């Protein structure tokens, strides 16, 4: 270690995101296919790269989710879609283009009528009569934002009093017993999890006290918006009945988890929560709603495509493609999908122009010669360590050869030796090690840089402080 560490101006530390690299590994269990594949999940692969976040800026985490990352508490992970029994794909919805389906509109209207009650509707119509034009417009148009807020107590004209008092608040993602009671009920009743597996510690670790910093910014549209992790809390007659766990990022409302009390199950709370989150993205200027990973082979995930238009992140090019019927047909036929690769294949194939013009794909167009069509069995090439990310087939990251040309000398580090920054080049072993030497400190840092992206090195500090990881 060099004798001098790097001094930083006051407040400079807050500009960085602090991450500790764990590494690339295979999970022995998959919660999505273990019941449907008759125990085969133990022999199938589910590789991801993992890291722990001490703290994250919302802007940096936005860039991560746009590169296939997600978080679970402080754990960050980027799945290898090519080497997975159940490939995970990132989805996002443009709130400005969203048109609710008839079923979604009906769910909102039914809930609104339940909250206000029949007596309120009659008395309010008498006390506050609408013009014919207002009535006609409301009957013929469904404005999502206004309809979502319609039953909230602060939006109602009183008297008369509604049948129920409905209040929605956006609160910090801190732990309370009130929130835990909803979590316990949801996990036990809806997810049928054994009571001894449901703990306060698990709730805190999973859904509270995220590493995302909270701040308020003014967007390009001039609107003030909150950034960071929040709990969107739904209360009926003073009782907390549902919580939407949200990461509010510069360009999106990212849904982390939605939980509710069994007492409101008949009101389609999951659907109402999704529509309210889309409404938040629209009215507050975030624009995009990220519903989390999409697993095409998991039937429980299919509800996500009921909200459209959805766009799917290509794991190879890290670009977005419309998840339309033609794209879904490709997902139906293939285990691993890169839509950019499929477009290139179709664009260079001179045969069967009629099928292409009509948007139809033959089985041959979805051939098994794609490097990702290994049905999740992974890359078992001899001589390659499957636990080394830079020997893996993960899409969308630099190769080992490319990483050897990346200058990581000025990468910032934090160590237990002090509250100052160090440079990677300050490490005694830095010049002695090669990133190709799996298991060395330099190779571990190179894996993280590759998974995050070399272009983001200036926003990251590798945090080796043990006290910050508990």
C-alpha positions in Angstrom: 0.0 0.0 0.0 1.3 3.5 -0.8 2.2 5.7 2.1 -0.2 8.4 1.1 -3.9 7.9 0.6 -6.2 10.1 -1.5 -7.8 13.1 0.2 -11.3 14.0 -0.9 -13.2 17.3 -0.6 -16.1 17.4 1.8 -19.2 15.7 0.2 -17.2 14.1 -2.6 -17.8 10.6 -1.0 -21.5 11.0 -1.6 -21.0 11.1 -5.4 -19.9 7.5 -5.6 -21.7 4.2 -5.2 -20.0 1.8 -2.9 -19.9 -1.9 -3.9 -18.2 -5.0 -2.6 -17.6 -7.8 -5.2 -18.8 -11.3 -4.3 -18.3 -13.1 -7.6 -19.9 -15.2 -10.3 -21.6 -18.4 -9.1 -24.3 -20.9 -9.7 -27.3 -21.1 -7.5 -28.2 -24.7 -6.7 -31.9 -23.9 -6.4 -34.4 -22.1 -8.6 -37.7 -20.9 -7.1 -39.3 -20.6 -10.5 -38.9 -24.1 -11.9 -38.2 -26.4 -9.0 -41.8 -27.5 -8.7 -42.5 -27.9 -12.4 -39.3 -29.7 -13.4 -39.6 -32.7 -11.0 -36.5 -31.9 -9.1 -34.3 -31.3 -12.1 -33.3 -27.9 -10.9 -30.5 -29.4 -8.9 -28.7 -30.4 -12.1 -29.6 -27.3 -14.1 -27.6 -24.0 -14.1 -28.6 -20.6 -12.8 -25.4 -18.5 -13.0 -25.3 -14.8 -11.8 -22.8 -12.3 -10.8 -23.2 -11.0 -7.3 -22.1 -7.9 -5.3 -23.1 -6.2 -2.1 -24.0 -2.5 -2.1 -23.0 -0.3 0.8 -24.6 2.7 -0.8 -25.9 3.6 -4.3 -26.8 6.8 -6.0 -30.1 6.6 -7.7 -28.5 7.7 -11.0 -25.9 4.9 -10.8 -28.5 2.3 -10.0 -30.6 3.4 -12.9 -27.7 2.6 -15.2 -27.4 -0.8 -13.5 -31.0 -1.8 -14.1 -30.5 -0.8 -17.7 -27.8 -3.4 -17.8 -29.8 -6.3 -16.5 -29.0 -5.8 -12.8 -31.5 -5.9 -9.9 -31.2 -5.8 -6.2 -32.6 -7.8 -3.2 -32.0 -5.7 -0.2 -28.3 -4.8 -0.4 -27.5 -7.8 -2.7 -27.0 -6.8 -6.3 -27.1 -9.4 -9.0 -26.8 -9.7 -12.8 -28.1 -13.0 -14.2 -26.5 -14.8 -17.1 -29.4 -15.4 -19.4 -27.5 -17.8 -21.5 -26.6 -20.0 -18.6 -29.8 -20.3 -16.8 -32.7 -22.7 -16.4 -35.1 -19.8 -16.3 -33.6 -16.8 -18.2 -34.4 -13.4 -16.6 -35.2 -10.4 -18.8 -35.6 -6.8 -17.8 -39.0 -5.2 -18.8 -40.1 -1.6 -18.9 -43.4 0.1 -19.8 -43.8 3.6 -21.2 -46.4 5.2 -19.0 -47.2 7.8 -21.7 -48.2 5.2 -24.2 -50.0 2.9 -21.7 -53.7 2.2 -22.4 -55.5 0.2 -19.6 -57.4 -2.8 -20.8 -61.1 -3.2 -20.1 -60.4 -5.6 -17.3 -57.9 -3.1 -15.7 -60.4 -0.3 -16.0 -63.1 -2.3 -14.4 -60.8 -3.3 -11.5 -60.2 0.4 -10.7 -63.8 1.4 -11.0 -65.0 -1.5 -8.8 -62.5 -0.6 -6.1 -63.5 3.1 -6.3 -67.2 2.3 -5.9 -66.3 0.1 -2.9 -64.4 2.9 -1.2 -66.9 5.7 -1.8 -70.1 3.6 -1.4 -73.4 3.8 -3.2 -74.8 6.4 -0.7 -71.9 8.7 -1.3 -72.3 8.5 -5.0 -76.0 9.5 -4.9 -75.5 12.3 -2.3 -72.4 13.7 -4.0 -74.2 13.7 -7.4 -77.0 15.8 -5.8 -74.8 18.1 -3.8 -72.1 18.6 -6.5 -73.9 18.0 -9.9 -71.7 17.6 -13.0 -72.5 19.1 -16.3 -73.7 16.9 -19.1 -70.3 17.4 -20.8 -68.4 16.3 -17.7 -70.6 13.2 -17.4 -70.2 12.4 -21.0 -66.4 12.8 -20.9 -66.1 10.7 -17.8 -68.2 7.9 -19.3 -66.2 7.9 -22.6 -62.7 8.6 -21.3 -60.6 6.8 -18.8 -57.9 9.1 -17.5 -55.6 6.8 -15.5 -54.2 9.4 -13.1 -57.5 11.1 -12.1 -59.3 7.7 -11.8 -56.5 6.3 -9.6 -56.7 9.3 -7.2 -60.5 9.5 -7.3 -61.3 7.4 -4.2 -58.6 9.0 -2.0 -60.1 10.8 0.9 -58.2 14.1 0.1 -59.7 14.0 -3.4 -63.3 13.6 -2.3 -65.7 16.4 -1.7 -67.2 16.1 1.8 -69.9 16.0 3.0 -71.2 13.4 2.4 -68.8 10.9 4.0 -67.5 8.0 1.9 -68.1 4.4 3.0 -64.4 4.0 3.7 -61.5 6.4 4.2 -58.8 5.5 1.7 -55.3 7.1 2.0 -52.1 6.4 0.1 -48.8 7.8 1.3 -45.2 7.5 0.0 -43.0 6.8 3.0 -39.4 6.0 3.7 -38.5 2.3 3.5 -38.0 2.0 7.2 -39.2 -0.9 9.4 -42.4 -0.7 11.5 -44.4 -3.3 13.2 -47.4 -2.1 11.2 -45.6 -2.9 8.0 -44.3 -6.2 9.3 -47.8 -7.4 10.2 -48.8 -7.0 6.5 -45.7 -8.8 5.3 -46.2 -11.7 7.7 -49.8 -12.1 6.6 -48.9 -11.9 2.9 -46.1 -14.4 3.1 -48.1 -16.8 5.3 -51.5 -16.7 3.5 -50.7 -15.7 -0.1 -47.3 -17.3 -0.5 -48.1 -20.1 1.9 -44.7 -19.8 3.5 -44.1 -21.7 6.8 -44.5 -19.3 9.8 -41.0 -20.2 11.1 -39.5 -18.9 7.9 -41.1 -15.5 8.2 -39.0 -13.2 10.4 -38.6 -9.5 11.1 -34.9 -9.8 10.2 -35.9 -11.2 6.8 -38.3 -8.4 6.2 -35.8 -5.8 7.1 -33.1 -7.4 5.0 -35.3 -7.8 2.0 -37.6 -4.8 1.9 -36.3 -2.1 4.3 -33.3 0.2 4.6 -32.1 -0.1 1.0 -28.7 1.1 0.0 -30.2 3.7 -2.3 -29.8 7.3 -1.1 -32.9 9.5 -1.0 -33.0 12.9 -2.6 -35.3 15.3 -4.3 -34.5 16.6 -7.8 -36.2 18.7 -10.5 -36.6 16.9 -13.7 -36.4 18.3 -17.3 -40.1 18.9 -17.2 -39.7 21.2 -14.2 -41.5 18.7 -11.9 -40.0 17.9 -8.5 -39.6 14.2 -7.9 -38.3 12.0 -5.2 -35.5 9.6 -5.7 -34.5 6.6 -3.6 -36.4 3.7 -2.0 -39.9 4.1 -0.6 -42.9 2.2 0.7 -46.1 3.2 -1.0 -48.6 2.5 1.9 -52.3 1.9 1.3 -54.6 2.4 4.3 -58.4 1.8 4.5 -60.1 3.2 7.6 -56.7 3.7 9.2 -55.5 0.1 8.7 -52.5 -0.6 6.6 -53.6 -3.1 3.9 -51.0 -3.0 1.2 -47.4 -1.8 0.5 -45.7 -1.2 -2.8 -41.9 -1.3 -2.3 -40.5 1.1 -4.9 -37.1 2.3 -6.1 -37.7 5.8 -7.6 -34.9 6.4 -10.1 -34.2 9.3 -12.4 -36.0 7.7 -15.4 -38.3 5.1 -13.8 -40.5 3.8 -11.1 -38.9 0.4 -10.4 -41.2 -2.1 -8.6 -39.4 -4.1 -6.1 -42.2 -6.0 -4.3 -45.9 -5.6 -3.7 -47.6 -7.2 -0.6 -51.1 -6.9 0.8 -53.3 -8.2 3.6 -55.5 -11.1 2.8 -58.6 -9.1 3.7 -58.5 -7.1 0.4 -57.7 -10.1 -1.8 -61.0 -9.8 -3.7 -60.2 -6.3 -4.8 -57.4 -7.3 -7.1 -54.7 -5.5 -5.1 -51.8 -6.6 -7.3 -53.5 -5.1 -10.4 -54.5 -1.9 -8.5 -50.9 -1.6 -7.3 -49.4 -1.9 -10.7 -51.8 0.7 -12.2 -51.0 3.1 -9.4 -47.3 2.7 -10.0 -47.8 3.4 -13.7 -49.8 6.4 -12.8 -47.0 7.6 -10.5 -44.5 7.2 -13.4 -46.8 9.2 -15.6 -47.8 12.1 -13.3 -44.5 12.6 -11.7 -42.4 12.5 -14.8 -40.4 9.3 -14.3 -42.0 8.0 -17.5 -41.0 4.4 -17.3 -42.4 1.6 -15.1 -40.0 -1.3 -14.5 -42.0 -4.4 -13.3 -38.8 -6.4 -12.5 -37.6 -9.5 -14.3 -39.7 -11.4 -16.8 -39.3 -15.1 -17.1 -41.1 -16.3 -20.1 -41.2 -20.0 -19.0 -42.9 -19.0 -15.7 -46.7 -18.8 -16.0 -46.9 -16.6 -12.9 -44.9 -13.9 -14.8 -47.3 -13.7 -17.8 -49.4 -11.1 -16.1 -46.7 -8.5 -16.7 -47.4 -8.5 -20.5 -51.0 -7.6 -19.8 -49.6 -4.1 -19.3 -48.5 -2.8 -22.6 -46.6 -1.5 -24.4 -43.7 -3.4 -22.8 -40.2 -3.2 -23.9 -37.6 -5.9 -23.2 -33.9 -5.3 -22.7 -31.6 -7.2 -25.1 -29.0 -8.9 -22.9 -26.4 -8.7 -25.7 -26.7 -5.1 -27.0 -28.4 -3.6 -23.9 -30.9 -2.0 -26.2 -34.7 -2.1 -25.8 -37.1 -3.9 -28.2 -40.9 -3.8 -28.2 -42.2 -7.0 -26.7 -45.0 -7.5 -29.3 -46.6 -10.6 -30.6 -43.8 -11.3 -33.0 -41.2 -11.0 -30.2 -43.3 -13.2 -27.9 -43.4 -15.9 -30.6 -39.6 -16.0 -30.6 -39.6 -16.4 -26.8 -42.1 -19.3 -27.2 -39.7 -21.1 -29.5 -36.3 -20.4 -27.9 -34.8 -20.9 -24.4 -32.5 -17.9 -24.7 -33.4 -14.8 -26.7 -31.5 -11.9 -28.1 -33.9 -10.0 -30.3 -31.1 -8.1 -32.0 -29.6 -11.4 -33.0 -32.9 -12.6 -34.4 -33.3 -9.3 -36.3 -29.8 -9.8 -37.8 -30.5 -13.4 -38.7 -33.7 -12.4 -40.5 -32.2 -9.4 -42.1 -29.4 -11.5 -43.7 -31.5 -14.4 -44.8 -32.8 -14.1 -48.4 -35.3 -17.0 -48.2 -38.9 -16.9 -47.3 -39.5 -13.2 -47.7 -43.3 -13.7 -47.6 -43.2 -15.0 -44.1 -40.9 -12.2 -43.0 -43.1 -9.5 -44.6 -46.1 -10.9 -42.8 -44.3 -11.0 -39.5 -44.3 -14.9 -39.4 -41.3 -16.9 -38.4 -40.6 -20.5 -39.4 -39.1 -23.0 -36.9 -36.0 -22.8 -39.1 -35.7 -19.1 -38.5 -35.4 -19.9 -34.7 -32.7 -22.5 -35.2 -30.6 -24.2 -32.6 -27.3 -22.8 -33.9 -27.5 -19.8 -31.6 -24.8 -19.9 -28.9 -27.5 -19.4 -26.3 -29.7 -22.3 -27.4 -28.2 -24.7 -24.9 -31.4 -25.1 -22.9 -29.7 -23.7 -19.8 -27.0 -26.4 -19.6 -24.3 -23.8 -19.6 -20.8 -23.7 -21.1 -18.8 -26.6 -19.8 -15.7 -26.1 -22.0 -12.7 -28.0 -20.6 -10.0 -25.9 -18.9 -12.3 -23.0 -18.1 -13.3 -22.3 -14.5 -17.1 -22.0 -14.5 -16.9 -19.6 -11.5 -14.8 -17.0 -13.4 -17.0 -14.4 -15.0 -14.5 -13.6 -17.6 -14.5 -17.2 -18.8 -18.3 -17.3 -18.9 -20.7 -16.8 -21.7 -22.6 -14.0 -20.0 -24.0 -11.7 -22.7 -23.4 -7.9 -22.7 -20.1 -7.8 -20.9 -16.5 -7.3 -22.1 -14.3 -10.4 -22.8 -11.2 -11.3 -20.9 -9.1 -9.9 -23.8 -11.0 -6.6 -23.7 -10.7 -6.3 -20.0 -6.9 -6.7 -20.2 -6.9 -3.5 -22.1 -8.9 -1.6 -19.5 -6.9 0.7 -17.3 -8.2 0.1 -13.8 -5.3 1.8 -12.0 -7.3 4.8 -10.9 -10.3 2.8 -9.6 -11.2 4.0 -6.1 -11.1 1.7 -3.1 -12.2 2.1 0.5 -10.3 0.0 3.1 -10.6 -0.5 6.9 -7.3 1.4 7.3 -9.0 4.8 7.1 -11.9 7.0 5.9 -10.0 8.0 2.8 -9.9 6.8 -0.8 -7.1 4.7 -2.2 -6.3 3.9 -5.8 -6.2 0.3 -7.0 -2.6 1.0 -8.1 -1.7 1.7 -4.5 -2.2 -2.0 -3.7 1.1 -3.8 -3.3 -0.1 -6.8 -5.3 -1.6 -4.7 -8.1 1.4 -4.9 -10.5 2.2 -8.5 -9.7 -1.2 -9.9 -10.5 -3.0 -10.4 -13.8 -6.8 -10.3 -14.2 -6.6 -13.7 -15.9 -5.4 -15.3 -12.6 -8.7 -16.4 -11.3 -9.2 -15.8 -7.5 -6.7 -13.0 -7.2 -7.7 -9.6 -6.0 -7.1 -8.1 -9.4 -9.3 -10.7 -11.1 -12.1 -10.1 -8.6 -12.0 -6.4 -9.2 -11.9 -7.0 -13.0 -15.0 -9.2 -12.8 -17.0 -6.4 -11.0 -15.8 -3.8 -13.6 -16.8 -6.1 -16.4 -20.3 -6.8 -14.9 -20.9 -3.1 -14.2 -19.3 -1.8 -17.3 -15.8 -0.2 -17.7 -17.5 3.1 -18.6 -19.0 3.4 -15.1 -15.7 3.0 -13.2 -15.6 6.7 -12.4 -18.9 6.4 -10.5 -17.9 3.3 -8.4 -15.8 2.9 -5.2 -14.9 -0.7 -4.4 -15.7 -1.0 -0.7 -13.6 -3.5 1.2 -14.5 -2.1 4.6 -15.7 -5.1 6.7 -17.6 -2.9 9.2 -19.8 -1.7 6.4 -20.8 -5.2 5.5 -21.8 -6.2 9.0 
